Amino acid sequence: MKAYCSTMVLLGFCANTFSITAAASNTKTTHQQQFAATHYDNDNLHTLHGQNALEKVNQLPGFTLVQSNQQRGLSAAGGNVLINGANAVSKSESLSDILRQLPSDQIAAIHLYSAGHPFSTASQFNQLVNIITHSPKLGAHWQARSKLTSAYHAYRPSELAAQIALPSAGWQHQFNLHYQDDRSQSTSNFQEIDAFGSMLEQGHEAFFEKRNGRLLSLTSQPELTDSRLVFSSKAVLDDFQIEQARDNSSPFLWQLDKSESRSEYEMTVDWQKESRHKNQWQVIALHNRKLERIHSATFDHAAVAAPYQQHKTQQEQVVQLNITLPNTAYSPEFGIEISRNQLDATTNNDGDFEQAQVSEVRYQPYAAISSEINQQWQLYTRLNTERTVLKSRAKQNHKAQLGFIKPLIRLSYDPQSNWDMTITAQYQVDQLDFDDFVQSQDAEFNRAQSGNLTLRPSQFTELATQLNVQLFDSLFFNLNLYHQWQKDIHEFIQLPNGDTMIGNAGAAQKLGGALSATWDTSKWLTGSQFNLSYDFAHARFDDPLTGSRPTDGITPHDASVEFRQDGSTYNWGLELYLPLTETNYYIDEIYTEKDQIELSAFAEYQLSKRLRVRGAVATLNTAKYSYVQHYFDVNRLGRYTGTRRIDERVDPVVTLSLLGQL
């Protein structure tokens, strides 16, 4: 069962903190390479309060952070925030983690592009932020956190981290060390009824999770005059432990004991060079290796457990070349990415032993041009291609050679006033999830999934519009609307032998939007503002079992409201999360997950120039979740047989933090 788990993540700093001098600009918008940008530097930069890059970026009016570090390769990973014009080259950390560990005293400027930008490696984004940094000076940033929840008897250190900058003759080095001991716990009531409403089972459940994480990383770069070269290495170790028990007054509990260990090792090299004609070259090489071990024992109201063991090893090697010629006609861009990925999995599911392997070699060349139609209109066109050789084997072998052409056309309009607009048309191919090729188990809900060796990537054609508006010098909002025509979508399917797996289920249509708004209320309360975030999605496809229905796992509405006040020595805020609903369609089950309104708060105070304290309360009003499973005979087309409902609650989590600088 899904419980409320801590959202504290590994705090690494393996970003490309290149040495660069920011060009000063006091004007609000300037044109650079045919694109308009809002510059925050000098005094303007100080209006963005915060101790790190993430806090400053989150205060940009109308800007929404987008990140995706889970995809293979480099061209589709990262997000819409660059550091010194480059993606944060890390596959084991999210963009938020990297920005959180970039101290504000290393930030020279922040440039916000709202309607197009000149960075080819992030061409899939309309909105984009580029953070320009200073060279780090000798010193260290550290932080220590302590939590109090129902899982703790007293306050105790739950997180310790330090970032150390060590300049030397001709080099800049940065170390990052992180230790985490995080725990969470919840309680639940559950009941199960049959098709006639008669009670079959009811009782209580206790859930406990512990996470122990360690991280060590090193980023080094030589001081070069006409190029940038960054070497990064990282080691991550994570251990998880889950204990879950359901009591229905029977002689034996339903009990799940699960342990999971993960280790990840990563090395990257990133080289960029700019010629005297402003032509730019970039070469990135990455090697990543992950090992994961899962062991679980499920006692289904019995003295004997059903064991499950799985070992997985995943390797990734990527080389990417990018060339940009901004002063040539149409500012052409060229590049190619070559990646190799392989996943080996060994699974023992209660005596059912299986070995599986999936490997992929992918070539992705691209070419792009941009042109300024007039002072207000800019056109950007890009042609992405992909050639993939995919091999998979378990009890059988399968090989597929896939080729795709993925064009993108983006038309930007900037009248140099208080609004701008971007229209985008593109054809995209989603990446395959290698985990769908091997067996998996969800013991909490008694589900098992077979691996699908013949899975194809889902694809879609998209037409999207983005609008940025500033009203009354105090209200900013960003609106994105899109319509997708999808094919080969991924849904749960059943084979003639009864196995259930993720498979290609046909075509669907999806439309949606995202609204991000910032209301500056400084005239009523100095340094205060309201932030609103709202996402909407609606999708339909023709299910061969039950006819037209939403696609699996869609969240129709996702909204939050934040009020905060930022001052020179303090800041505080309240955030309200509105309820979410998500529905999943399994072969013989419809599963719906809901939560309720959640309120969180934080306050931070600068004790001295080098020390600050922060307090936060998550789920101030006690988090509540419900999980409802409707069962059917054979499949969802069959007879309704009953319902299981689990109601979970998580007590407030209080966190105290000390953050300092040496």
PABATI-315280 format. One line per 2 residues: number of its first residue (from 0); their letters; for each residue x negated, y negated, z of C-alpha. Coordinates in nm, 2 decimals. Example, Ala and Ser with C-alpha at 12.3 -4.5 7.8 and 13.67 -1.06 7.14 Angstrom:
REM PABATI-315280
0 = as = -1.23 0.45 0.78 | -1.37 0.11 0.71
REM end
This chain:
REM PABATI-315280
0 = mk = 0.00 0.00 0.00 | -0.12 -0.34 -0.08
2 = ay = -0.19 -0.54 0.23 | -0.30 -0.89 0.29
4 = cs = -0.68 -0.87 0.26 | -0.93 -1.14 0.32
6 = tm = -1.01 -1.35 0.01 | -1.36 -1.43 0.13
8 = vl = -1.59 -1.32 -0.15 | -1.97 -1.29 -0.19
10 = lg = -2.12 -1.64 -0.19 | -2.40 -1.61 -0.44
12 = fc = -2.58 -1.88 -0.63 | -2.71 -1.74 -0.95
14 = an = -2.59 -2.03 -1.17 | -2.80 -2.21 -1.42
16 = tf = -2.92 -2.50 -1.21 | -3.13 -2.66 -1.48
18 = si = -3.34 -2.97 -1.43 | -3.19 -3.25 -1.63
20 = ta = -3.15 -3.63 -1.60 | -2.80 -3.75 -1.64
22 = aa = -2.73 -4.05 -1.86 | -2.56 -4.32 -1.67
24 = sn = -2.22 -4.44 -1.79 | -1.99 -4.69 -1.63
26 = tk = -1.72 -4.67 -1.90 | -1.42 -4.44 -1.84
28 = tt = -1.43 -4.26 -2.18 | -1.70 -4.23 -2.44
30 = hq = -1.74 -4.05 -2.76 | -2.02 -3.80 -2.79
32 = qq = -2.04 -3.57 -3.09 | -1.68 -3.67 -3.19
34 = fa = -1.53 -3.57 -2.85 | -1.39 -3.80 -2.58
36 = at = -1.50 -3.74 -2.22 | -1.43 -3.89 -1.88
38 = hy = -1.76 -3.95 -1.70 | -1.80 -3.92 -1.32
40 = dn = -2.14 -4.05 -1.22 | -2.29 -4.31 -0.99
42 = dn = -2.01 -4.47 -0.79 | -1.74 -4.28 -0.98
44 = lh = -1.89 -3.95 -0.87 | -1.86 -4.05 -0.50
46 = tl = -1.48 -4.09 -0.55 | -1.47 -3.71 -0.58
48 = hg = -1.51 -3.60 -0.22 | -1.64 -3.26 -0.13
50 = qn = -1.96 -3.08 -0.02 | -1.99 -2.86 -0.33
52 = al = -1.91 -2.85 -0.70 | -1.59 -2.64 -0.65
54 = ek = -1.44 -2.90 -0.42 | -1.52 -3.19 -0.66
56 = vn = -1.39 -3.00 -0.97 | -1.06 -2.92 -0.79
58 = ql = -1.01 -3.30 -0.74 | -1.03 -3.38 -1.11
60 = pg = -0.69 -3.53 -1.20 | -0.49 -3.29 -1.41
62 = ft = -0.77 -3.03 -1.45 | -0.70 -2.66 -1.40
64 = lv = -0.99 -2.42 -1.33 | -0.99 -2.11 -1.55
66 = qs = -1.23 -1.82 -1.48 | -1.28 -1.47 -1.60
68 = nq = -1.60 -1.29 -1.50 | -1.46 -0.94 -1.53
70 = qr = -1.49 -0.90 -1.90 | -1.78 -0.73 -2.07
72 = gl = -2.02 -0.94 -2.27 | -2.08 -1.31 -2.23
74 = sa = -1.87 -1.48 -2.50 | -1.54 -1.40 -2.33
76 = ag = -1.66 -1.42 -1.97 | -1.72 -1.73 -1.75
78 = gn = -1.47 -2.01 -1.75 | -1.40 -2.37 -1.84
80 = vl = -1.67 -2.52 -1.62 | -2.03 -2.53 -1.75
82 = in = -2.35 -2.62 -1.57 | -2.58 -2.84 -1.77
84 = ga = -2.39 -2.73 -2.09 | -2.43 -2.36 -2.02
86 = na = -2.21 -2.09 -1.89 | -2.28 -1.95 -1.55
88 = vs = -2.46 -1.63 -1.65 | -2.34 -1.39 -1.39
90 = ks = -2.11 -1.09 -1.42 | -2.09 -0.99 -1.05
92 = es = -1.97 -1.33 -0.92 | -1.67 -1.54 -1.00
94 = ls = -1.71 -1.89 -1.13 | -1.55 -2.02 -0.80
96 = di = -1.83 -1.85 -0.60 | -2.10 -2.01 -0.81
98 = lr = -1.95 -2.36 -0.80 | -1.90 -2.32 -0.42
100 = ql = -2.27 -2.27 -0.37 | -2.38 -2.57 -0.58
102 = ps = -2.43 -2.85 -0.32 | -2.30 -3.20 -0.39
104 = dq = -2.64 -3.35 -0.35 | -2.76 -3.16 -0.66
106 = ia = -2.48 -3.30 -0.88 | -2.59 -3.60 -1.10
108 = ai = -2.27 -3.63 -1.30 | -1.94 -3.45 -1.40
110 = hl = -1.80 -3.49 -1.75 | -1.44 -3.39 -1.81
112 = ys = -1.33 -3.31 -2.17 | -0.95 -3.31 -2.20
114 = ag = -0.90 -3.28 -2.58 | -1.18 -3.08 -2.73
116 = hp = -1.55 -3.06 -2.65 | -1.88 -3.00 -2.82
118 = fs = -1.98 -2.67 -2.64 | -1.96 -2.37 -2.87
120 = ta = -2.00 -2.11 -2.60 | -1.67 -2.21 -2.45
122 = sq = -1.47 -2.28 -2.76 | -1.17 -2.08 -2.64
124 = fn = -1.09 -2.36 -2.39 | -0.93 -2.69 -2.46
126 = ql = -1.00 -2.85 -2.12 | -1.36 -2.82 -2.01
128 = vn = -1.59 -2.97 -1.74 | -1.97 -3.00 -1.77
130 = ii = -2.16 -3.05 -1.44 | -2.50 -3.21 -1.48
132 = th = -2.75 -3.14 -1.19 | -3.06 -3.29 -1.04
134 = sp = -3.37 -3.09 -0.97 | -3.33 -2.93 -0.63
136 = kl = -3.56 -3.06 -0.36 | -3.72 -2.85 -0.09
138 = ga = -3.46 -2.76 0.17 | -3.19 -2.52 0.27
140 = hw = -2.81 -2.51 0.29 | -2.66 -2.27 0.54
142 = qa = -2.31 -2.18 0.67 | -2.17 -1.95 0.93
144 = rs = -1.80 -1.85 0.97 | -1.61 -1.69 1.24
146 = kl = -1.26 -1.55 1.23 | -0.98 -1.48 1.47
148 = ts = -0.70 -1.25 1.36 | -0.50 -0.96 1.51
150 = ay = -0.78 -0.74 1.39 | -1.02 -0.91 1.63
152 = ha = -1.03 -0.91 2.01 | -1.24 -1.23 2.01
154 = yr = -1.42 -1.47 1.78 | -1.72 -1.31 1.61
156 = ps = -1.94 -1.39 1.32 | -1.77 -1.28 1.00
158 = el = -2.00 -1.45 0.75 | -2.35 -1.58 0.73
160 = aa = -2.51 -1.74 0.42 | -2.81 -1.95 0.32
162 = qi = -2.93 -2.11 0.00 | -3.30 -2.20 0.00
164 = al = -3.47 -2.43 -0.26 | -3.84 -2.38 -0.29
166 = ps = -4.00 -2.61 -0.55 | -4.36 -2.52 -0.64
168 = ag = -4.62 -2.63 -0.89 | -4.44 -2.62 -1.22
170 = wq = -4.15 -2.41 -1.09 | -3.82 -2.43 -0.91
172 = hq = -3.70 -2.13 -0.71 | -3.37 -2.08 -0.53
174 = fn = -3.29 -1.79 -0.29 | -2.95 -1.70 -0.18
176 = lh = -2.88 -1.46 0.11 | -2.54 -1.36 0.22
178 = yq = -2.39 -1.12 0.48 | -2.02 -1.06 0.54
180 = dd = -1.83 -0.85 0.79 | -1.47 -0.91 0.71
182 = rs = -1.16 -0.74 0.85 | -0.79 -0.76 0.80
184 = qs = -0.49 -0.58 0.93 | -0.11 -0.57 0.89
186 = ts = 0.20 -0.39 1.02 | 0.50 -0.27 0.83
188 = nf = 0.84 -0.11 0.85 | 0.94 0.14 0.58
190 = qe = 1.25 0.34 0.49 | 1.36 0.57 0.21
192 = id = 1.72 0.64 0.10 | 1.87 0.87 -0.15
194 = af = 2.09 0.79 -0.45 | 2.40 0.79 -0.22
196 = gs = 2.25 0.55 0.04 | 2.18 0.81 0.30
198 = ml = 1.86 0.76 0.51 | 1.59 1.01 0.43
200 = eq = 1.30 0.86 0.62 | 1.21 0.55 0.82
202 = gh = 0.92 0.45 1.05 | 0.63 0.21 1.10
204 = ea = 0.30 0.17 0.93 | -0.04 0.03 1.04
206 = ff = -0.30 -0.09 0.79 | -0.66 -0.18 0.86
208 = ek = -0.94 -0.28 0.62 | -1.30 -0.36 0.68
210 = rn = -1.55 -0.50 0.43 | -1.93 -0.52 0.48
212 = gr = -2.12 -0.70 0.21 | -2.48 -0.80 0.15
214 = ll = -2.62 -1.01 -0.13 | -2.97 -1.13 -0.22
216 = sl = -3.04 -1.33 -0.54 | -3.33 -1.53 -0.68
218 = ts = -3.32 -1.80 -0.95 | -3.64 -1.94 -1.10
220 = qp = -3.71 -2.18 -1.37 | -4.03 -2.34 -1.50
222 = el = -4.05 -2.72 -1.54 | -4.05 -2.76 -1.92
224 = td = -4.02 -3.09 -2.12 | -3.83 -2.98 -2.43
226 = sr = -3.65 -2.67 -2.32 | -3.49 -2.49 -2.03
228 = lv = -3.58 -2.14 -1.91 | -3.40 -1.96 -1.62
230 = fs = -3.47 -1.62 -1.47 | -3.22 -1.47 -1.24
232 = sk = -3.20 -1.15 -1.04 | -2.95 -1.02 -0.79
234 = av = -2.86 -0.73 -0.57 | -2.51 -0.68 -0.42
236 = ld = -2.40 -0.41 -0.18 | -2.04 -0.37 -0.06
238 = df = -1.88 -0.11 0.17 | -1.51 -0.09 0.22
240 = qi = -1.31 0.12 0.47 | -0.93 0.16 0.48
242 = eq = -0.73 0.32 0.75 | -0.35 0.35 0.70
244 = ar = -0.10 0.55 0.90 | 0.28 0.59 0.88
246 = dn = 0.48 0.72 1.17 | 0.83 0.86 1.12
248 = ss = 0.85 1.06 1.45 | 0.74 1.38 1.28
250 = pf = 0.47 1.60 1.44 | 0.21 1.47 1.20
252 = lw = 0.14 1.12 1.07 | 0.11 1.03 0.70
254 = ql = -0.24 0.91 0.70 | -0.49 0.77 0.45
256 = dk = -0.87 0.75 0.52 | -1.05 0.58 0.24
258 = se = -1.41 0.47 0.20 | -1.57 0.29 -0.10
260 = sr = -1.92 0.18 -0.16 | -2.04 -0.04 -0.44
262 = se = -2.39 -0.15 -0.54 | -2.47 -0.38 -0.83
264 = ye = -2.80 -0.50 -0.97 | -2.83 -0.77 -1.23
266 = mt = -3.11 -0.95 -1.42 | -3.07 -1.24 -1.67
268 = vd = -3.28 -1.46 -1.88 | -3.14 -1.78 -2.04
270 = wq = -3.35 -2.00 -2.27 | -3.23 -2.32 -2.43
272 = ke = -3.42 -2.56 -2.66 | -3.34 -2.89 -2.82
274 = sr = -3.53 -3.02 -3.12 | -3.61 -3.39 -3.19
276 = hk = -3.32 -3.38 -3.43 | -3.09 -3.27 -3.15
278 = nq = -3.05 -2.92 -3.29 | -2.99 -2.67 -3.01
280 = wq = -3.09 -2.30 -2.97 | -2.99 -2.07 -2.69
282 = vi = -3.08 -1.71 -2.62 | -2.94 -1.52 -2.33
284 = al = -3.02 -1.16 -2.22 | -2.84 -0.98 -1.94
286 = hn = -2.88 -0.63 -1.78 | -2.62 -0.52 -1.52
288 = rk = -2.58 -0.19 -1.35 | -2.30 -0.09 -1.11
290 = le = -2.25 0.22 -0.90 | -1.93 0.30 -0.72
292 = ri = -1.84 0.58 -0.49 | -1.49 0.65 -0.36
294 = hs = -1.39 0.91 -0.11 | -1.03 0.94 0.03
296 = at = -0.84 1.19 0.23 | -0.46 1.19 0.24
298 = fd = -0.27 1.37 0.52 | 0.09 1.40 0.39
300 = ha = 0.25 1.48 0.73 | 0.02 1.78 0.75
302 = av = -0.29 1.89 0.93 | -0.48 1.95 0.60
304 = aa = -0.58 1.66 0.38 | -0.57 1.63 0.00
306 = py = -0.92 1.51 -0.09 | -1.02 1.27 -0.37
308 = qq = -1.37 1.18 -0.47 | -1.50 0.97 -0.76
310 = hk = -1.84 0.85 -0.86 | -1.88 0.59 -1.13
312 = tq = -2.18 0.44 -1.30 | -2.15 0.15 -1.54
314 = qe = -2.43 -0.02 -1.74 | -2.42 -0.33 -1.95
316 = qv = -2.69 -0.49 -2.17 | -2.61 -0.81 -2.36
318 = vq = -2.81 -1.04 -2.60 | -2.65 -1.36 -2.72
320 = ln = -2.79 -1.61 -2.97 | -2.63 -1.96 -3.03
322 = it = -2.74 -2.23 -3.28 | -2.58 -2.57 -3.29
324 = lp = -2.66 -2.85 -3.55 | -2.46 -3.15 -3.42
326 = nt = -2.62 -3.40 -3.66 | -2.56 -3.20 -3.97
328 = ay = -2.24 -3.25 -4.18 | -1.94 -3.08 -4.00
330 = sp = -2.17 -3.00 -3.69 | -2.20 -2.63 -3.78
332 = ef = -2.24 -2.36 -3.51 | -2.36 -2.01 -3.56
334 = gi = -2.43 -1.72 -3.33 | -2.40 -1.35 -3.25
336 = ei = -2.36 -1.14 -2.94 | -2.47 -0.78 -2.93
338 = sr = -2.36 -0.57 -2.63 | -2.38 -0.21 -2.51
340 = nq = -2.17 -0.08 -2.23 | -2.13 0.27 -2.08
342 = ld = -1.92 0.41 -1.80 | -1.98 0.76 -1.66
344 = at = -1.73 0.90 -1.41 | -1.71 1.22 -1.21
346 = tn = -1.37 1.28 -1.04 | -1.27 1.56 -0.80
348 = nd = -0.89 1.53 -0.73 | -0.80 1.80 -0.48
350 = gd = -0.99 2.06 -0.67 | -0.93 1.93 -1.02
352 = fe = -1.28 1.84 -1.14 | -1.34 1.62 -1.45
354 = qa = -1.64 1.44 -1.60 | -1.57 1.15 -1.84
356 = qv = -1.77 0.90 -2.03 | -1.69 0.60 -2.24
358 = se = -1.94 0.39 -2.43 | -1.92 0.09 -2.66
360 = vr = -2.16 -0.09 -2.89 | -2.02 -0.42 -3.01
362 = yq = -2.14 -0.68 -3.26 | -1.98 -1.03 -3.25
364 = py = -2.10 -1.28 -3.50 | -1.93 -1.62 -3.53
366 = aa = -1.95 -1.95 -3.73 | -1.77 -2.28 -3.65
368 = is = -1.75 -2.63 -3.79 | -1.59 -2.95 -3.66
370 = se = -1.50 -3.27 -3.83 | -1.36 -3.61 -3.73
372 = in = -1.06 -3.68 -3.96 | -1.04 -4.03 -3.82
374 = qq = -1.11 -4.21 -3.49 | -0.81 -4.03 -3.32
376 = wq = -0.80 -3.69 -3.49 | -1.06 -3.41 -3.46
378 = ly = -1.05 -3.07 -3.62 | -1.24 -2.76 -3.50
380 = tr = -1.24 -2.43 -3.68 | -1.41 -2.11 -3.57
382 = ln = -1.43 -1.77 -3.72 | -1.51 -1.49 -3.47
384 = te = -1.56 -1.14 -3.60 | -1.61 -0.81 -3.41
386 = rt = -1.74 -0.47 -3.50 | -1.72 -0.21 -3.23
388 = vl = -1.82 0.16 -3.21 | -1.63 0.32 -2.93
390 = ks = -1.70 0.68 -2.80 | -1.52 0.86 -2.52
392 = ra = -1.52 1.21 -2.40 | -1.38 1.42 -2.11
394 = kq = -1.22 1.75 -2.20 | -1.22 1.63 -2.56
396 = nh = -1.43 1.39 -2.76 | -1.31 1.08 -2.95
398 = ka = -1.48 0.82 -3.16 | -1.34 0.50 -3.31
400 = ql = -1.49 0.23 -3.53 | -1.30 -0.10 -3.49
402 = gf = -1.33 -0.42 -3.68 | -1.15 -0.75 -3.62
404 = ik = -1.15 -1.10 -3.77 | -1.04 -1.36 -3.51
406 = pl = -0.99 -1.71 -3.65 | -0.93 -2.02 -3.43
408 = ir = -0.81 -2.36 -3.54 | -0.79 -2.65 -3.29
410 = ls = -0.65 -3.00 -3.38 | -0.71 -3.27 -3.12
412 = yd = -0.55 -3.61 -3.10 | -0.69 -3.88 -2.87
414 = pq = -0.54 -4.23 -2.93 | -0.79 -4.37 -2.67
416 = sn = -0.50 -4.46 -2.44 | -0.33 -4.28 -2.14
418 = wd = -0.25 -3.95 -2.32 | -0.40 -3.70 -2.56
420 = mt = -0.29 -3.37 -2.72 | -0.44 -3.05 -2.86
422 = it = -0.28 -2.79 -3.09 | -0.44 -2.45 -3.12
424 = aq = -0.37 -2.15 -3.33 | -0.57 -1.83 -3.29
426 = yq = -0.59 -1.46 -3.32 | -0.73 -1.27 -3.02
428 = vd = -0.82 -0.92 -2.92 | -0.82 -0.82 -2.56
430 = ql = -1.10 -0.62 -2.41 | -1.04 -0.26 -2.32
432 = df = -1.06 -0.17 -1.95 | -1.30 0.12 -1.92
434 = dd = -1.12 0.24 -1.60 | -0.82 0.33 -1.81
436 = fv = -1.03 0.60 -1.98 | -1.08 0.80 -1.66
438 = qs = -0.86 0.95 -1.39 | -0.74 0.73 -1.11
440 = qd = -0.54 0.76 -0.80 | -0.31 0.53 -0.59
442 = ae = -0.27 0.74 -0.28 | -0.08 0.47 -0.10
444 = fn = 0.22 0.50 -0.34 | 0.16 0.87 -0.45
446 = ra = 0.06 0.79 -0.80 | -0.20 0.95 -1.03
448 = qs = -0.31 0.84 -1.38 | -0.49 1.04 -1.64
450 = gn = -0.76 0.89 -1.86 | -0.67 0.79 -2.22
452 = lt = -0.96 0.86 -2.46 | -0.78 0.71 -2.76
454 = lr = -0.68 0.38 -2.62 | -0.70 0.08 -2.86
456 = ps = -0.73 -0.29 -2.75 | -0.42 -0.50 -2.75
458 = qf = -0.41 -0.80 -2.98 | -0.21 -1.12 -3.02
460 = te = -0.15 -1.42 -3.24 | -0.10 -1.74 -3.04
462 = la = 0.03 -2.09 -3.10 | -0.04 -2.33 -2.81
464 = tq = -0.01 -2.70 -2.73 | -0.18 -2.89 -2.45
466 = ln = -0.07 -3.24 -2.34 | -0.26 -3.47 -2.10
468 = vq = -0.09 -3.77 -1.96 | -0.17 -4.05 -1.72
470 = lf = 0.12 -4.25 -1.58 | 0.11 -4.57 -1.37
472 = ds = -0.27 -4.52 -1.30 | -0.17 -4.28 -1.02
474 = lf = 0.00 -3.98 -1.18 | -0.19 -3.73 -1.40
476 = fn = -0.05 -3.41 -1.54 | -0.17 -3.14 -1.78
478 = ln = 0.09 -2.93 -1.96 | 0.01 -2.61 -2.16
480 = ly = 0.27 -2.43 -2.36 | 0.21 -2.11 -2.57
482 = hq = 0.38 -1.84 -2.77 | 0.22 -1.51 -2.84
484 = wq = 0.31 -1.23 -3.08 | 0.15 -0.92 -2.93
486 = kd = 0.08 -0.57 -3.07 | -0.07 -0.25 -2.93
488 = ih = 0.03 -0.37 -2.58 | -0.07 -0.16 -2.28
490 = ef = 0.20 0.01 -2.09 | 0.24 0.33 -1.89
492 = iq = 0.33 0.62 -2.12 | 0.39 0.99 -2.08
494 = lp = 0.24 1.27 -2.30 | 0.42 1.59 -2.39
496 = ng = 0.22 1.78 -2.12 | 0.36 1.55 -1.85
498 = dt = 0.04 1.34 -1.80 | 0.09 0.97 -1.73
500 = mi = -0.16 0.71 -1.85 | -0.21 0.36 -1.99
502 = gn = -0.14 0.37 -2.36 | -0.05 0.15 -2.66
504 = ag = 0.32 0.09 -2.65 | 0.40 -0.12 -2.95
506 = aa = 0.48 -0.49 -3.00 | 0.60 -0.77 -2.77
508 = qk = 0.65 -1.14 -2.76 | 0.53 -1.36 -2.47
510 = lg = 0.59 -1.73 -2.41 | 0.49 -1.94 -2.11
512 = ga = 0.33 -2.25 -1.98 | 0.12 -2.40 -1.71
514 = ls = 0.17 -2.74 -1.54 | -0.10 -2.91 -1.33
516 = at = -0.02 -3.25 -1.18 | -0.20 -3.49 -0.94
518 = wd = -0.03 -3.78 -0.77 | -0.26 -4.03 -0.62
520 = ts = -0.09 -4.17 -0.30 | -0.38 -4.38 -0.18
522 = kw = -0.17 -4.69 -0.16 | 0.03 -4.53 0.12
524 = lt = -0.25 -4.33 0.28 | -0.61 -4.40 0.19
526 = gs = -0.78 -4.11 0.00 | -0.46 -3.90 -0.02
528 = qf = -0.31 -3.71 -0.31 | -0.05 -3.45 -0.40
530 = nl = -0.14 -3.16 -0.63 | 0.11 -2.94 -0.80
532 = sy = 0.04 -2.62 -0.99 | 0.31 -2.42 -1.17
534 = df = 0.28 -2.13 -1.42 | 0.57 -1.97 -1.61
536 = ah = 0.57 -1.66 -1.82 | 0.84 -1.46 -2.00
538 = ar = 0.77 -1.15 -2.22 | 0.99 -0.89 -2.38
540 = fd = 0.93 -0.57 -2.56 | 1.15 -0.28 -2.68
542 = dp = 1.10 0.01 -2.44 | 1.18 0.34 -2.60
544 = lt = 1.32 0.46 -2.27 | 1.54 0.18 -2.15
546 = gs = 1.55 -0.08 -2.43 | 1.45 -0.44 -2.41
548 = rp = 1.27 -0.53 -2.08 | 0.98 -0.75 -1.96
550 = td = 0.63 -0.63 -2.01 | 0.46 -0.45 -1.72
552 = gi = 0.31 -0.65 -1.44 | 0.44 -1.00 -1.55
554 = tp = 0.48 -1.27 -1.29 | 0.76 -1.50 -1.41
556 = hd = 0.68 -1.79 -1.17 | 0.37 -1.89 -0.97
558 = as = 0.37 -2.23 -0.80 | 0.18 -2.41 -0.52
560 = ve = 0.19 -2.76 -0.37 | -0.10 -2.92 -0.19
562 = fr = -0.14 -3.25 0.01 | -0.48 -3.36 0.11
564 = qd = -0.67 -3.66 0.24 | -1.04 -3.71 0.17
566 = gs = -1.25 -3.96 0.36 | -1.62 -4.03 0.39
568 = ty = -1.66 -3.82 0.71 | -1.35 -3.60 0.71
570 = nw = -1.09 -3.43 0.50 | -0.78 -3.23 0.57
572 = gl = -0.49 -3.07 0.38 | -0.18 -2.85 0.37
574 = el = -0.10 -2.61 0.09 | 0.23 -2.44 0.03
576 = yl = 0.26 -2.13 -0.19 | 0.60 -2.05 -0.33
578 = pl = 0.73 -1.69 -0.35 | 0.60 -1.46 -0.62
580 = te = 0.77 -1.16 -0.78 | 0.60 -0.89 -0.99
582 = tn = 0.76 -0.59 -1.15 | 0.58 -0.28 -1.28
584 = yy = 0.74 -0.01 -1.49 | 0.61 0.35 -1.43
586 = id = 0.74 0.65 -1.61 | 0.98 0.75 -1.33
588 = ei = 0.97 0.44 -1.11 | 1.04 0.07 -1.11
590 = yt = 0.81 -0.10 -0.86 | 0.88 -0.46 -0.74
592 = ek = 0.65 -0.66 -0.52 | 0.77 -0.99 -0.35
594 = dq = 0.63 -1.23 -0.10 | 0.77 -1.53 0.08
596 = ie = 0.67 -1.89 0.13 | 0.32 -1.92 0.28
598 = ls = 0.17 -2.23 0.44 | -0.20 -2.28 0.49
600 = af = -0.40 -2.57 0.64 | -0.76 -2.69 0.68
602 = ae = -0.95 -2.98 0.84 | -1.32 -3.07 0.80
604 = yq = -1.53 -3.32 0.99 | -1.89 -3.44 0.93
606 = ls = -2.06 -3.41 1.27 | -2.38 -3.56 1.14
608 = kr = -2.56 -3.62 0.82 | -2.67 -3.26 0.80
610 = lr = -2.39 -3.07 0.99 | -2.02 -3.04 0.94
612 = vr = -1.74 -2.82 1.09 | -1.44 -2.68 0.92
614 = ga = -1.13 -2.51 1.06 | -0.87 -2.34 0.85
616 = va = -0.55 -2.14 0.91 | -0.42 -1.90 0.64
618 = tl = -0.06 -1.79 0.64 | 0.03 -2.04 0.92
620 = nt = 0.39 -1.92 0.91 | 0.30 -1.54 0.91
622 = ak = 0.28 -1.38 0.56 | 0.56 -1.14 0.47
624 = ys = 0.56 -0.90 0.17 | 0.81 -0.64 0.04
626 = yv = 0.74 -0.34 -0.18 | 1.04 -0.17 -0.34
628 = qh = 1.02 0.15 -0.54 | 1.33 0.27 -0.73
630 = yf = 1.29 0.64 -0.84 | 1.45 0.82 -1.13
632 = dv = 1.47 1.19 -1.23 | 1.21 1.28 -1.50
634 = nr = 1.18 0.92 -1.63 | 1.35 0.58 -1.60
636 = lg = 1.61 0.70 -1.86 | 1.72 0.97 -1.61
638 = ry = 1.93 0.97 -1.30 | 1.86 0.73 -1.02
640 = tg = 1.74 0.94 -0.72 | 1.66 0.69 -0.44
642 = tr = 1.46 0.39 -0.31 | 1.16 0.34 -0.08
644 = ri = 1.12 0.00 0.08 | 0.82 -0.13 0.28
646 = de = 0.83 -0.46 0.46 | 0.48 -0.59 0.56
648 = rv = 0.37 -0.88 0.78 | 0.03 -1.04 0.83
650 = dp = -0.04 -1.26 1.13 | -0.21 -1.60 1.08
652 = vv = -0.59 -1.60 1.02 | -0.79 -1.87 1.19
654 = tl = -1.14 -1.94 1.05 | -1.40 -2.17 1.20
656 = sl = -1.70 -2.27 0.99 | -2.03 -2.45 1.05
658 = lg = -2.21 -2.58 0.74 | -2.55 -2.74 0.75
660 = ql = -2.85 -2.85 0.56 | -3.22 -2.84 0.65
REM end
